Amino acid sequence: MTTLDDARRLDTADPLAGFRERFALPDSVIYLDGNSLGALPKATSGRVEAVVQSEWGEDLIRAWNTRDWISAPKRLGDKIARLIGAAPGEVIAGESTSVNIFKALCACLQLTPERSVILSETGNFPTDAYMMEGLAALSGGRIRQVLVERDAIDAALTDDVAALLLTHTHYKSGQLHDMKAVTARAQALGIPVIWDLSHSAGAMPVALNDCEADFAVGCGYKYLNGGPGAPAFLFVAKRHQDRVFPVLSGWLGHARPFDFDDRYEPAAGIDRFQCGTPAILGMAALECGVDILLDADMQEIRIKSQALGDLFIEQVEDRLDGFELRSPRAAGERGSQVSFAHEHGYAIMQALIERGVIGDFRAPDILRFGFTPLYAGYADVWTAVDILADVMQSGVWQDARFNIRSAVT
Ligand SMILES: *Cc1c(COP(=O)(O)O)cnc(C)c1O
């Protein structure tokens, strides 16, 4: 069994250890929730302040040109592209993941206009399924949403499917889909696939173009460390871009927005998937987070993330009873998180958070722990389980105050 000294030795030998200094984390916290809200890069406060004071405050509207605000969605898109195996000009930053899901679904429908089913899996992250329902409602009955269990997806791929929307790393279990194999199977039947990379981008190598992916979306505020409500991103494979008339046809997706034409003419390439004015303060913060990841080796991130997850599972199973592993045991089959079920999961997580170990809870009984190799270490993981063991042995989690539910879990 791994001891605290062993864990400290692993930290000393860790090639990513230096990245922790680039994040502003409170000393009293072991943060295992970077899969929900990434930590604050030290560079972010100064950068956002500079954009506010100097760019907005002094340049005012001129900053769209003088500070190149207008290019921010594409510049950030190109940077994110490097993290997910996409080419320059295939990714645009902006909006929320939910809105980008809608854009991608509509694009699929334009590529396959004779088809009527939009397909996803049961238990997917709710917004993915909800956005499909909205689109089905808008279609007045022409488009039908179908949700099937994971092991029934293959059988549900028929020539009436217009889009398959899947989350690469499952938000609750951390289970991975085989992106290359699923994409190939769907495409063999003419079905474009949308990959939701919310729990994958910045957490592991992703190879969209190697998988010949069609569309992808993802979050800026999880592993990309862009801050609460950070702009999300949309990937559209080059071969599809000019075949799609954007349904959210906002003025900044126009070929010449400053002509102020009465009629919409889509811009060439990824630009047409931009809708309205970009959130420049959010973009500035997101860029700080993405820049750190661009300095790191994604293979090293993956190796450490798997090792942290393995250590966590080993420690929980060696030291505690009543916790049931709900993530794949094989590190290669899970993302950068580990979930355990416990019937008192909510109260246990609240007690753990009060002791400074921050994970999160997903109904009905899942304690979820995210491992972010750039700022979480082996000794952190060891100590987190040690504190969890104390929370269980002392019975402190049974205090009434840990059973009061907050609005956000
Ligand atoms: C976090 C997450 C989202 C978030 O969507 P927002 O519109 O950015 O709130 C979407 N999909 C998945 C799979 C997620 O994990």
The ligand as a Tripos MOL2 file, in Angstrom:
@<TRIPOS>MOLECULE
LIG
   15    15     1     0     0
SMALL
NO_CHARGES

@<TRIPOS>ATOM
      1 C1        -20.3070   20.8470  -17.9710 C.3       1 LIG1
      2 C2        -20.9630   20.2770  -19.1850 C.ar      1 LIG1
      3 C3        -21.7370   21.0730  -20.0300 C.ar      1 LIG1
      4 C4        -22.0000   22.5000  -19.6540 C.3       1 LIG1
      5 O1        -22.7720   23.2060  -20.5290 O.3       1 LIG1
      6 P1        -22.8880   24.7900  -20.3440 P.3       1 LIG1
      7 O2        -23.8100   25.2060  -21.3940 O.co2     1 LIG1
      8 O3        -21.4970   25.3450  -20.5290 O.co2     1 LIG1
      9 O4        -23.3900   25.0600  -18.9710 O.co2     1 LIG1
     10 C5        -22.2590   20.4990  -21.1770 C.ar      1 LIG1
     11 N1        -22.0480   19.1950  -21.4630 N.ar      1 LIG1
     12 C6        -21.3150   18.4020  -20.6490 C.ar      1 LIG1
     13 C7        -21.0960   16.9780  -20.9930 C.3       1 LIG1
     14 C8        -20.7670   18.9080  -19.4860 C.ar      1 LIG1
     15 O5        -20.0720   18.1290  -18.6730 O.3       1 LIG1
@<TRIPOS>BOND
     1     1     2 1
     2     2     3 ar
     3     2    14 ar
     4     3     4 1
     5     3    10 ar
     6     4     5 1
     7     5     6 1
     8     6     7 2
     9     6     8 1
    10     6     9 1
    11    10    11 ar
    12    11    12 ar
    13    12    13 1
    14    12    14 ar
    15    14    15 1
@<TRIPOS>SUBSTRUCTURE
     1 LIG1         1 GROUP 0 **** ****
